[in-house]
Amino acid sequence: MPTNIKDSSFSRAAAAPAAQEGSEREKLVPLNVEKATGLFVTAKNDTTTTTGTTGIAPVLFLLDVPYVCSCSFHPLLNGVAVTALKNLAYASIWIALSASVILFNKYILAFGGFPFPITLTLWHMLFSSSLAAALVWSGAVPSTEGMDANRYASAVMPIGALFAGTLWLGNAAYLHLSVSFIQMLKALMPAAVYAVGCLFSTEKFAWKCVANMVIITVGVALASAGEVALVPLGVAMQLGSVLTESTRLALVQILLQRRGLKLNPITTLYYVAPASGFFLMIPWSVLEVEKIWNGFHAGDVSISPLVLLANAACAFALNLSVFLLIGKTSALTMNVAGVIKDWLLIGMSSFLFHSKVTSLNLQGYGVAFAGVCWYNWTKLKAMNKVASAVSVGAATAAAAVEPERDVNEKDDEKR
Protein backbone atom coordinates (compact mmCIF):
# COMPACT_ATOMS: atom_id res chain seq x y z
CA MET A 1 0.00 0.00 0.00
CA PRO A 2 1.47 3.34 -0.90
CA THR A 3 1.71 5.50 2.14
CA ASN A 4 2.93 8.95 1.10
CA ILE A 5 3.52 9.70 4.78
CA LYS A 6 6.41 11.87 5.82
CA ASP A 7 8.12 11.17 9.09
CA SER A 8 6.26 12.66 12.01
CA SER A 9 7.38 13.16 15.58
CA PHE A 10 6.53 15.00 18.73
CA SER A 11 9.67 17.08 19.04
CA ARG A 12 8.23 19.30 21.73
CA ALA A 13 6.99 16.31 23.70
CA ALA A 14 10.51 14.89 23.81
CA ALA A 15 11.99 18.07 25.24
CA ALA A 16 9.30 19.50 27.50
CA PRO A 17 8.98 18.60 31.20
CA ALA A 18 6.14 16.35 32.24
CA ALA A 19 4.16 19.16 33.86
CA GLN A 20 4.48 21.32 30.79
CA GLU A 21 3.46 18.39 28.55
CA GLY A 22 0.25 18.01 30.51
CA SER A 23 -0.66 21.66 30.01
CA GLU A 24 0.27 21.56 26.33
CA ARG A 25 -1.76 18.44 25.51
CA GLU A 26 -4.05 20.13 23.01
CA LYS A 27 -1.11 21.80 21.23
CA LEU A 28 0.92 18.67 20.64
CA VAL A 29 0.10 17.69 17.08
CA PRO A 30 2.06 15.55 14.62
CA LEU A 31 4.82 17.46 12.83
CA ASN A 32 5.47 17.19 9.10
CA VAL A 33 2.48 15.00 8.33
CA GLU A 34 1.17 15.95 4.91
CA LYS A 35 -0.68 12.87 3.71
CA ALA A 36 -2.01 9.73 5.29
CA THR A 37 -2.90 6.21 4.29
CA GLY A 38 -6.09 5.26 2.53
CA LEU A 39 -9.01 7.59 3.03
CA PHE A 40 -7.30 9.79 5.58
CA VAL A 41 -6.03 13.06 4.15
CA THR A 42 -4.26 15.62 6.27
CA ALA A 43 -3.21 19.22 5.85
CA LYS A 44 -0.24 21.34 6.78
CA ASN A 45 -0.20 24.99 7.85
CA ASP A 46 2.70 27.41 7.50
CA THR A 47 3.20 28.04 11.20
CA THR A 48 2.02 25.04 13.19
CA THR A 49 1.30 21.75 11.50
CA THR A 50 -2.10 20.22 12.06
CA THR A 51 -3.77 17.20 10.61
CA GLY A 52 -7.25 18.56 10.52
CA THR A 53 -7.99 16.22 13.39
CA THR A 54 -7.15 18.23 16.48
CA GLY A 55 -10.87 18.40 17.18
CA ILE A 56 -10.94 14.69 17.98
CA ALA A 57 -8.24 14.94 20.66
CA PRO A 58 -10.74 14.18 23.47
CA VAL A 59 -11.80 11.00 21.65
CA LEU A 60 -8.27 9.87 20.84
CA PHE A 61 -7.18 10.54 24.42
CA LEU A 62 -9.05 7.37 25.39
CA LEU A 63 -6.62 5.36 23.26
CA ASP A 64 -3.59 7.57 23.82
CA VAL A 65 -2.19 5.48 26.66
CA PRO A 66 1.42 5.99 25.46
CA TYR A 67 1.07 9.75 25.94
CA VAL A 68 -0.20 9.35 29.51
CA CYS A 69 2.60 6.92 30.35
CA SER A 70 5.24 9.18 28.81
CA CYS A 71 4.06 12.04 31.04
CA SER A 72 4.50 9.81 34.10
CA PHE A 73 7.95 8.42 33.23
CA HIS A 74 9.33 11.36 31.25
CA PRO A 75 11.69 12.59 34.05
CA LEU A 76 13.35 9.16 34.12
CA LEU A 77 13.99 8.89 30.36
CA ASN A 78 15.72 10.97 27.73
CA GLY A 79 13.94 12.26 24.60
CA VAL A 80 15.09 9.43 22.32
CA ALA A 81 13.96 6.76 24.74
CA VAL A 82 10.57 8.42 25.20
CA THR A 83 10.05 8.63 21.44
CA ALA A 84 11.10 5.02 20.92
CA LEU A 85 8.79 3.77 23.67
CA LYS A 86 5.90 5.83 22.29
CA ASN A 87 6.40 4.45 18.79
CA LEU A 88 6.50 0.92 20.17
CA ALA A 89 3.35 1.51 22.20
CA TYR A 90 1.39 3.06 19.32
CA ALA A 91 2.43 0.24 17.00
CA SER A 92 1.48 -2.34 19.62
CA ILE A 93 -1.98 -0.81 20.07
CA TRP A 94 -2.59 -0.86 16.31
CA ILE A 95 -1.27 -4.42 15.91
CA ALA A 96 -3.42 -5.66 18.80
CA LEU A 97 -6.60 -4.00 17.53
CA SER A 98 -6.03 -4.93 13.89
CA ALA A 99 -5.31 -8.57 14.72
CA SER A 100 -8.25 -8.66 17.13
CA VAL A 101 -10.71 -7.38 14.51
CA ILE A 102 -9.50 -9.92 11.92
CA LEU A 103 -9.63 -12.87 14.33
CA PHE A 104 -12.94 -11.62 15.76
CA ASN A 105 -14.51 -11.46 12.29
CA LYS A 106 -13.20 -14.93 11.48
CA TYR A 107 -14.67 -16.33 14.69
CA ILE A 108 -18.10 -14.73 14.20
CA LEU A 109 -18.43 -15.72 10.55
CA ALA A 110 -16.90 -19.19 10.58
CA PHE A 111 -17.44 -20.46 14.14
CA GLY A 112 -19.85 -18.11 15.92
CA GLY A 113 -23.05 -19.16 14.21
CA PHE A 114 -23.38 -15.99 12.13
CA PRO A 115 -22.22 -16.76 8.55
CA PHE A 116 -23.49 -13.49 7.10
CA PRO A 117 -20.58 -11.31 5.92
CA ILE A 118 -22.73 -8.61 4.31
CA THR A 119 -24.84 -8.24 7.46
CA LEU A 120 -21.73 -8.02 9.62
CA THR A 121 -20.24 -5.38 7.31
CA LEU A 122 -23.52 -3.42 7.32
CA TRP A 123 -23.55 -3.53 11.12
CA HIS A 124 -20.03 -2.13 11.23
CA MET A 125 -21.03 0.70 8.88
CA LEU A 126 -24.14 1.53 10.93
CA PHE A 127 -22.25 1.50 14.23
CA SER A 128 -19.29 3.52 12.98
CA SER A 129 -21.32 6.11 11.07
CA SER A 130 -23.63 6.61 14.08
CA LEU A 131 -20.75 7.31 16.45
CA ALA A 132 -19.04 9.50 13.87
CA ALA A 133 -22.26 11.46 13.27
CA ALA A 134 -22.69 12.00 17.01
CA LEU A 135 -19.15 13.38 17.27
CA VAL A 136 -19.56 15.67 14.25
CA TRP A 137 -23.03 16.94 15.17
CA SER A 138 -21.97 17.60 18.77
CA GLY A 139 -19.08 19.73 17.54
CA ALA A 140 -16.44 17.45 19.05
CA VAL A 141 -15.11 16.85 15.52
CA PRO A 142 -15.08 19.60 12.88
CA SER A 143 -16.92 18.80 9.66
CA THR A 144 -15.08 18.86 6.34
CA GLU A 145 -15.03 22.18 4.50
CA GLY A 146 -16.02 22.17 0.85
CA MET A 147 -18.18 19.05 1.02
CA ASP A 148 -21.44 19.60 -0.87
CA ALA A 149 -24.00 17.35 -2.55
CA ASN A 150 -22.21 17.45 -5.90
CA ARG A 151 -18.82 16.53 -4.45
CA TYR A 152 -20.38 13.87 -2.27
CA ALA A 153 -22.05 12.22 -5.25
CA SER A 154 -19.04 12.48 -7.56
CA ALA A 155 -16.22 11.74 -5.09
CA VAL A 156 -17.47 10.03 -1.95
CA MET A 157 -20.08 7.71 -3.45
CA PRO A 158 -17.65 5.89 -5.82
CA ILE A 159 -15.17 5.48 -2.95
CA GLY A 160 -18.00 4.24 -0.72
CA ALA A 161 -18.98 1.64 -3.33
CA LEU A 162 -15.41 0.32 -3.55
CA PHE A 163 -15.05 0.37 0.23
CA ALA A 164 -18.23 -1.71 0.50
CA GLY A 165 -16.84 -4.22 -1.97
CA THR A 166 -13.54 -4.43 -0.13
CA LEU A 167 -15.15 -5.16 3.23
CA TRP A 168 -17.86 -7.49 1.91
CA LEU A 169 -15.54 -9.67 -0.18
CA GLY A 170 -12.82 -9.62 2.49
CA ASN A 171 -15.24 -10.76 5.20
CA ALA A 172 -16.84 -13.36 2.91
CA ALA A 173 -13.42 -14.91 2.31
CA TYR A 174 -13.27 -15.87 6.01
CA LEU A 175 -16.03 -18.40 5.35
CA HIS A 176 -13.80 -20.34 2.95
CA LEU A 177 -10.14 -19.65 3.79
CA SER A 178 -7.92 -19.60 6.85
CA VAL A 179 -6.74 -16.31 8.31
CA SER A 180 -3.13 -17.30 7.66
CA PHE A 181 -3.71 -17.93 3.94
CA ILE A 182 -5.74 -14.72 3.60
CA GLN A 183 -2.79 -12.77 5.02
CA MET A 184 -0.58 -14.40 2.39
CA LEU A 185 -2.97 -13.36 -0.37
CA LYS A 186 -3.01 -9.82 1.01
CA ALA A 187 0.69 -9.62 0.19
CA LEU A 188 -0.49 -8.98 -3.38
CA MET A 189 -1.75 -5.54 -2.31
CA PRO A 190 1.42 -3.60 -3.33
CA ALA A 191 1.35 -5.22 -6.78
CA ALA A 192 -2.35 -4.42 -7.23
CA VAL A 193 -1.91 -0.85 -5.98
CA TYR A 194 0.99 -0.29 -8.37
CA ALA A 195 -0.86 -1.77 -11.36
CA VAL A 196 -4.01 0.26 -10.71
CA GLY A 197 -1.89 3.35 -9.98
CA CYS A 198 -0.19 3.04 -13.36
CA LEU A 199 -3.60 2.63 -15.00
CA PHE A 200 -4.93 5.81 -13.34
CA SER A 201 -1.59 7.68 -13.68
CA THR A 202 -1.09 7.98 -9.92
CA GLU A 203 2.07 5.85 -10.18
CA LYS A 204 4.94 6.09 -12.67
CA PHE A 205 5.78 2.97 -14.66
CA ALA A 206 9.26 1.60 -13.98
CA TRP A 207 10.74 -1.78 -14.83
CA LYS A 208 12.37 -1.98 -11.39
CA CYS A 209 8.92 -1.76 -9.79
CA VAL A 210 7.57 -4.35 -12.22
CA ALA A 211 10.33 -6.76 -11.20
CA ASN A 212 9.42 -6.13 -7.58
CA MET A 213 5.76 -6.93 -8.25
CA VAL A 214 6.70 -10.12 -10.14
CA ILE A 215 8.61 -11.32 -7.07
CA ILE A 216 5.57 -10.67 -4.85
CA THR A 217 3.23 -12.42 -7.28
CA VAL A 218 5.50 -15.47 -7.61
CA GLY A 219 5.72 -15.71 -3.82
CA VAL A 220 1.93 -15.61 -3.42
CA ALA A 221 1.56 -18.21 -6.18
CA LEU A 222 3.96 -20.53 -4.32
CA ALA A 223 2.08 -19.99 -1.07
CA SER A 224 -1.19 -20.81 -2.86
CA ALA A 225 0.29 -23.98 -4.32
CA GLY A 226 1.15 -25.13 -0.80
CA GLU A 227 -2.30 -24.37 0.65
CA VAL A 228 -4.00 -27.52 1.87
CA ALA A 229 -7.54 -26.13 2.18
CA LEU A 230 -7.60 -24.00 -0.97
CA VAL A 231 -11.14 -23.02 -1.96
CA PRO A 232 -11.29 -21.28 -5.37
CA LEU A 233 -14.36 -19.22 -4.39
CA GLY A 234 -12.59 -17.92 -1.29
CA VAL A 235 -9.47 -17.05 -3.30
CA ALA A 236 -11.62 -15.20 -5.86
CA MET A 237 -13.33 -13.24 -3.08
CA GLN A 238 -10.06 -12.23 -1.43
CA LEU A 239 -8.48 -11.24 -4.74
CA GLY A 240 -11.61 -9.23 -5.51
CA SER A 241 -11.20 -7.48 -2.15
CA VAL A 242 -7.57 -6.66 -3.01
CA LEU A 243 -8.63 -5.28 -6.40
CA THR A 244 -11.42 -3.07 -5.04
CA GLU A 245 -9.16 -1.78 -2.25
CA SER A 246 -6.33 -0.88 -4.64
CA THR A 247 -8.81 0.90 -6.92
CA ARG A 248 -10.24 2.76 -3.92
CA LEU A 249 -6.80 4.00 -2.93
CA ALA A 250 -6.22 5.35 -6.44
CA LEU A 251 -9.60 7.10 -6.46
CA VAL A 252 -8.88 8.64 -3.05
CA GLN A 253 -5.91 10.43 -4.60
CA ILE A 254 -7.84 11.45 -7.71
CA LEU A 255 -11.24 12.35 -6.28
CA LEU A 256 -10.36 13.63 -2.79
CA GLN A 257 -6.73 14.69 -2.43
CA ARG A 258 -6.53 16.51 -5.77
CA ARG A 259 -9.75 18.36 -4.98
CA GLY A 260 -8.42 19.52 -1.64
CA LEU A 261 -10.96 17.59 0.45
CA LYS A 262 -9.49 16.70 3.83
CA LEU A 263 -10.95 13.84 5.84
CA ASN A 264 -9.81 12.57 9.22
CA PRO A 265 -10.74 9.06 10.40
CA ILE A 266 -13.96 10.26 12.04
CA THR A 267 -15.20 12.36 9.13
CA THR A 268 -14.19 9.52 6.81
CA LEU A 269 -16.64 7.25 8.60
CA TYR A 270 -19.19 10.06 8.76
CA TYR A 271 -19.21 10.52 4.98
CA VAL A 272 -18.10 7.19 3.52
CA ALA A 273 -19.79 4.65 5.83
CA PRO A 274 -23.37 5.70 4.86
CA ALA A 275 -22.41 5.51 1.17
CA SER A 276 -20.95 2.04 1.71
CA GLY A 277 -24.06 0.99 3.61
CA PHE A 278 -26.22 2.16 0.74
CA PHE A 279 -24.38 -0.02 -1.77
CA LEU A 280 -24.33 -2.98 0.62
CA MET A 281 -28.13 -2.91 0.92
CA ILE A 282 -28.50 -4.26 -2.62
CA PRO A 283 -26.59 -7.57 -2.22
CA TRP A 284 -27.81 -7.82 1.38
CA SER A 285 -31.47 -7.77 0.36
CA VAL A 286 -30.86 -10.35 -2.36
CA LEU A 287 -28.42 -12.73 -0.68
CA GLU A 288 -28.87 -12.63 3.10
CA VAL A 289 -32.17 -11.17 4.31
CA GLU A 290 -34.17 -14.34 3.73
CA LYS A 291 -31.38 -16.55 5.12
CA ILE A 292 -31.17 -14.50 8.33
CA TRP A 293 -34.95 -14.52 8.75
CA ASN A 294 -35.15 -18.27 8.30
CA GLY A 295 -32.10 -18.81 10.49
CA PHE A 296 -33.58 -16.90 13.42
CA HIS A 297 -36.88 -18.75 13.15
CA ALA A 298 -35.12 -22.12 12.91
CA GLY A 299 -32.79 -21.30 15.81
CA ASP A 300 -29.68 -21.63 13.67
CA VAL A 301 -28.57 -18.05 14.42
CA SER A 302 -27.63 -17.91 18.08
CA ILE A 303 -25.01 -15.16 18.35
CA SER A 304 -25.28 -12.78 21.28
CA PRO A 305 -25.94 -9.09 20.52
CA LEU A 306 -23.16 -8.25 22.99
CA VAL A 307 -20.67 -10.13 20.79
CA LEU A 308 -21.72 -8.09 17.74
CA LEU A 309 -21.51 -4.88 19.79
CA ALA A 310 -18.01 -5.72 21.01
CA ASN A 311 -16.95 -6.58 17.46
CA ALA A 312 -18.19 -3.23 16.08
CA ALA A 313 -16.56 -1.35 18.96
CA CYS A 314 -13.21 -3.01 18.17
CA ALA A 315 -13.56 -2.02 14.52
CA PHE A 316 -14.27 1.60 15.49
CA ALA A 317 -11.33 1.66 17.90
CA LEU A 318 -9.12 0.33 15.09
CA ASN A 319 -9.92 3.42 13.02
CA LEU A 320 -8.80 5.63 15.89
CA SER A 321 -5.62 3.61 16.38
CA VAL A 322 -4.79 4.03 12.67
CA PHE A 323 -4.86 7.78 13.19
CA LEU A 324 -2.62 7.51 16.25
CA LEU A 325 -0.09 5.36 14.41
CA ILE A 326 0.19 7.39 11.20
CA GLY A 327 -0.07 10.70 13.01
CA LYS A 328 2.36 10.18 15.85
CA THR A 329 5.01 7.86 14.44
CA SER A 330 6.34 7.50 10.90
CA ALA A 331 5.88 5.65 7.63
CA LEU A 332 8.64 3.24 8.62
CA THR A 333 6.86 2.38 11.87
CA MET A 334 3.61 1.78 9.99
CA ASN A 335 5.25 -0.57 7.50
CA VAL A 336 7.21 -2.51 10.12
CA ALA A 337 4.09 -2.84 12.26
CA GLY A 338 2.17 -4.20 9.27
CA VAL A 339 4.80 -6.85 8.61
CA ILE A 340 4.85 -7.91 12.26
CA LYS A 341 1.05 -8.08 12.31
CA ASP A 342 0.96 -10.36 9.24
CA TRP A 343 3.40 -12.87 10.71
CA LEU A 344 1.64 -12.69 14.08
CA LEU A 345 -1.72 -13.45 12.47
CA ILE A 346 -0.31 -16.44 10.64
CA GLY A 347 0.91 -17.87 13.93
CA MET A 348 -2.25 -16.99 15.89
CA SER A 349 -4.51 -18.44 13.19
CA SER A 350 -2.59 -21.70 13.32
CA PHE A 351 -2.83 -21.77 17.12
CA LEU A 352 -6.42 -20.61 17.65
CA PHE A 353 -8.20 -22.11 14.66
CA HIS A 354 -5.77 -25.01 14.01
CA SER A 355 -5.10 -23.77 10.48
CA LYS A 356 -2.46 -25.92 8.83
CA VAL A 357 0.51 -23.97 7.48
CA THR A 358 2.79 -25.98 5.19
CA SER A 359 6.45 -25.41 4.50
CA LEU A 360 5.60 -24.37 0.92
CA ASN A 361 3.14 -21.83 2.37
CA LEU A 362 5.93 -20.29 4.42
CA GLN A 363 8.48 -20.43 1.61
CA GLY A 364 6.10 -18.73 -0.80
CA TYR A 365 5.12 -16.10 1.72
CA GLY A 366 8.80 -15.59 2.51
CA VAL A 367 9.43 -14.73 -1.15
CA ALA A 368 6.42 -12.40 -1.21
CA PHE A 369 7.55 -10.91 2.10
CA ALA A 370 10.96 -10.11 0.61
CA GLY A 371 9.25 -8.39 -2.32
CA VAL A 372 7.01 -6.36 0.00
CA CYS A 373 10.02 -5.30 2.09
CA TRP A 374 11.83 -4.22 -1.06
CA TYR A 375 8.76 -2.27 -2.15
CA ASN A 376 8.43 -0.53 1.23
CA TRP A 377 12.14 0.29 1.31
CA THR A 378 12.09 1.87 -2.16
CA LYS A 379 8.96 3.89 -1.31
CA LEU A 380 10.46 5.14 1.94
CA LYS A 381 13.73 5.97 0.19
CA ALA A 382 11.83 8.00 -2.41
CA MET A 383 9.82 9.77 0.28
CA ASN A 384 12.94 10.67 2.26
CA LYS A 385 14.53 12.00 -0.93
CA VAL A 386 11.53 14.25 -1.52
CA ALA A 387 11.55 15.36 2.11
CA SER A 388 15.27 16.19 1.91
CA ALA A 389 14.71 18.18 -1.28
CA VAL A 390 11.93 20.14 0.42
CA SER A 391 14.16 20.84 3.45
CA VAL A 392 17.05 21.99 1.23
CA GLY A 393 14.68 24.20 -0.73
CA ALA A 394 13.35 25.78 2.44
CA ALA A 395 16.87 26.36 3.78
CA THR A 396 17.95 27.91 0.47
CA ALA A 397 14.94 30.22 0.48
CA ALA A 398 15.67 31.26 4.07
CA ALA A 399 19.32 31.94 3.21
CA ALA A 400 18.26 34.08 0.27
CA VAL A 401 15.96 36.15 2.47
CA GLU A 402 18.59 36.73 5.18
CA PRO A 403 20.89 39.09 3.17
CA GLU A 404 17.91 41.22 2.20
CA ARG A 405 16.97 41.47 5.87
CA ASP A 406 20.51 42.59 6.75
CA VAL A 407 20.45 45.25 4.04
CA ASN A 408 17.09 46.54 5.26
CA GLU A 409 18.38 46.70 8.85
CA LYS A 410 21.46 48.68 7.75
CA ASP A 411 19.28 51.08 5.81
CA ASP A 412 17.14 51.59 8.88
CA GLU A 413 20.24 52.33 10.97
CA LYS A 414 21.44 54.95 8.48
CA ARG A 415 18.09 56.67 8.64
N, C-alpha and C positions, 0 to 999 in steps of 0.2 A: 504494500500500500504506500503510495507516495505521501510523504508527510508535509513537506514544505514548512517545517517548523524550525525557527532559529532558536539557538540555545537561549534558555531563560534561566534566571536565577534571582534570588532575593538578596541582592548585595547589601542592602541596608539591614536586613534581618541578621546577616552574619556579623555585622559590626556593632549593632546597637546593643545596649544593656537589656537585660530581661525586662526591667520595669518600663523602659522606653518602648520596647517591642509591644508590650501590652497596650500602651496608650496609642501606638501607631498602627493598630491592627487593621483599621479600615484603609490605611494609606499603602499598605504593603501589597503591591500588585506585581504580577510577573513582568520582568524587564525584557525588552527585545523580542516579544512574541508578536509576530505579524500575521501568521496564518496558522490554522489548526487542522487537525485531521478530519476527514469526512465532511459532515454537515456544519462543523463548527468553524465560523469565520470570525477573526478578531481584528481589531483596529489598533493603530498606533498614533498617539498624539506627538506634538513637537516637544512638549515640555516633560510631562510625565506620561509614561506608557500605561495604557489601560487595555483591557481585553473586551470592553463592552459588557463585562460581566460583574463589575464591582457591586452591582445591585443585589447579587445573589450571595454576597458574603455571609449574611446570617444563616442561609441555608447550608452553604458549604462548610460553615464552622462546625456543623454536626459531624462531618466526616474528617475535618482537619485536625485529627489527633496529633499528627507529627508537629504541627505548629505549637499546640498546647505543651507537648512534651519538650520541645526545644526551648520554650520560655522557662520551663522549670529547671532544665539542666544546662542552660546556656552558660552560666558562670563557670561551669566545670569543663567546658569544651572550647576549643578554638573555632574560628569561623569555618575552616575547611571541614573539620569533623562534624560540625552542626549541619552543613550543607549535604555532606555525604550521608549522614543518618536520615535527614529529611528525604532525600532522593530514594533511599532504600525503603523508608516507611511508605512513601506515596506509591512506589512501584508495588510494594507488598499488598497494599490495600486494593489496588487495581487488579493485581493477579488473583487475589482471594475472591473478589467479587465477580470477576469475569469467569473464573473457573467454577464458582458456585452457581452462577446463572446457567452455564452450559450443562453442568451435571444435574442441576435441578430440573431443567427442561427435559433432559434425557429420562430422568426418573419419572416425571409426570406422564410423559407421552408413551414411554415404552413399558413402564412397570407400575405406574400409579393408577391405572384404571381410567385414564383420560386420553385416549388416542386421537385427539382432535387438534392438530397443529394450527389450523386456521382460527379456531375458537380461542386457543391459548394466545395466539398473536393478537387477535382482536381485543382480548382482555388486557394485554399489556398496553396496547394503544389507548384504550379507554382510561385505564388507571393513570398512565403517564400524562396524557393530555389533560385530565381533570386536575391533577396536582399542579401541572404547569400553568393551567388557566387560573387556578386560585392564586398562584404566586404573582402572575402578571396583573390580574384584575385588582389584587390588593395593593399593588404598587411596590411589592417587595422586589420585583424584577422589572426593569424598564422594557417596554415594548420596542420592537424594531422600527426605526424610522424609515420611511419610504415604502413601506409595505401597503399596497392597495389591492383592490380586487383584480385589476388587470395583471399585476405582477404575481399575485398569488396563483391565478389561473395559469399563467404562462411559465412560471418558474417553479413554484412550490408543488403544484399538482403533479407534474411529470416526475419530480424527485420522490414525491410521496408514493406514486405508483410503483416505482422501482424499489423503494424501501419496503413496501408491502411484499413485493415478490421475493426480495432477499430474505426477509424474516419467515415468510410462509414456507418457501422451499427449504430453507435451512432447518427449520423446526421439523418439517415433514421427513427430512432425511434421517432424523433420530429414530424413526419408526423402523428403519431398514438397515442402518449401518451403526457400527460401534463409534463411540466418541473418539477413540484413538485413530480410526481410519478417516473419520471426518476431518480431524486436525491435519492429517497428511494431505488430504485433498485440498484443504484450505491453503496449503503451500503454493498452489497455483495462482493465488491472488496477485502477486507482483507481475506475473506473466500476463494475466488477463487485464490488469490495470494498464500495463504498458501497451498492449495491443489496442485496447479501446482508446487510450490516450493518443496513440499515433493516428487512429482513424478519425478522431475529433480534433486533431492538431493541438492537443494539450501536452503532448510529449514529442520530442524530436527523435526521428528514426536514426539509429546508430547500430552498426553491425556488432559492436561490443555488447550492447544491451540485448541484441537478438541471441547472441551466443549464451549470455547469462540465462535468458528465458528458456533456451533449449535444455540447458543443464537442469533447471527446475522441473521442466516437463518430463524429461527422461527419468528423473528421480521419482516423481509421482507415479509414472507408469510402472516403474519397478515395484514401488510400494503396493500398487494395485494388483500387480501380478502375484504378489505374495499374500494377498488378503484371503483368508480362509472363508469368511462369510460375506463374500462380495455379492451384492444384490444390484443388478443393473438399474432398476428403478431408483434406488437410493442414490447411486452414483450420479444418475441423470439429474436428480433433484438438487444434489449438492453442487454440481457443476453449473446448474441453472442459477443457483444462489450466488455463486462466484461471479457469473456473468452479469447478473442484474446489479450486484454491488459495485463492480468495476465500472459499469455504465453510469451508475448513480454518482460515483466520485467524479467522473468526467463532467457530468452535467452540473454538479455543484460548482465547479470552476467556471463553467460557461454561463450558467443561468443566474448564479448568486454572486460569486466573487467578482466577476467582471462588471456586474451591475451595481456593485457597491453595497449590496445587502449584507448586513452583519447579523449573524445569529449566534447566540450562546447556547449551551446545552438545553437550558430551560425553554428559551424561545423556539429552539429547534423542535422540541416536542410539542410546544404550543401550536405551531403552524403546520408541521409535517405530519404529526401523529393523526390528526383528524382526516387529512387527505389520504393517508395510508389506510385508515379504518374504512373510509368510503370505498376504496378499491377492493378491500378485503371482503366487503359485504356481498359482492357478486359471487365469488367462488364459495363463500360460506353458506349462502342461501341455497346453492345448488348441491354442494357436496356434503355438508355436515349438519345442517339444521334437522333434517329428518332423522339422521343417525343419533344425534344427541337426544332428541325427543323420545325415540324408541328405546334408547339405552337407559334413560332415567326411569321410564315406565317398567322396563324389564329388570331393573336393579343392577344392570351391568356397569353403570357409572356411579362410583361410590367415593369419589374424591372429596375431601373436606374443603369447604370454602376457605378455611384458614390457611390451607396449603397453597391455594391459588393466590390468596392475598399476600402471603409471605414471598411467593415467587415473583409477583409483580413489584413488590417493594424492593426486592433484590435487584431487579432489572432497572428500576428507577435510580437506586443508589449507584448502580454501575455507571449510569450517565454522568452523575456528579463526580464520580471518581475519575472518569476520563478527563473531565475538565481540570481536576486537581493535578493529574499526572502531566498533561500536556502544557498546563499553565505554569507549573511550579518546578518542573525539572527541565528536561531537554529532549531533543529528538533521539539522541543516543539512548537515553534511559528508556524511552518508549519502545524502541526497537528491541533492546536487550530484554526488557520485561516481557514483550510479546513472545520472544524465543523461549524464555524460561517457562512461560505459561503453557506453550504448546507441548513441550516435553513433560511438564508436570501433569497435564491432562492425559497424555498417553499412558503414563504410569498409573494415575488415579483411576482411569477407565478400566485398565487391566485388573486393578485391585478391587474396585467396588462392584463392577459389573461383570467381572471374570471374562473380559474381552481378550481373545487370544491374539497376541502380537508375535508374528513370525520373524525369523532372522532376515528374510527378504524384505519384510515390511520396514524393519529398522535400517537396513542397508539402503533401500530406496529413499526413505525419508532423510537419511544422512546425506545422500547426494543432493536432494532437493533443499535440505537445510543449508548446505554449503553454497548453493546458488542464491538462496535468500540472503544469506550473510554477505555475499559478494554484492548483491543488489543494494542492500542497506548501506554497505560501506561506500559504494560509489555515489549513492544519493547524498549521504552525509558529507562526503568529500566535496561534492559540487556545491552543497549548501554552505559549507564553511568557506569555500572560495568566494562565493557571492557575498557572504557576510564580511569577509576580509576586504573585498573590493569596496563595499559600502563604507566600511570604517576608514579606509585609506582616502576615499573620496571626501568624507566628512572632515578628516584631518587636513587635507589639502585645502579645502574651502575655508576652514578656520584659519590656516596659516596665511591664506591670501587676504583675509579680512584684517588680520592683525597689523600689517604695515600701514594700511589706511587709517586704522584707529590711532596709531602712533603719530601719523602726520596731522590728523585732526586735533590731537591733544597738543602738539607743538604749536599749531596755529592758534589754538585757544590761549596758550601761554603768552604768545607774542602780543595778542590783543589785550 
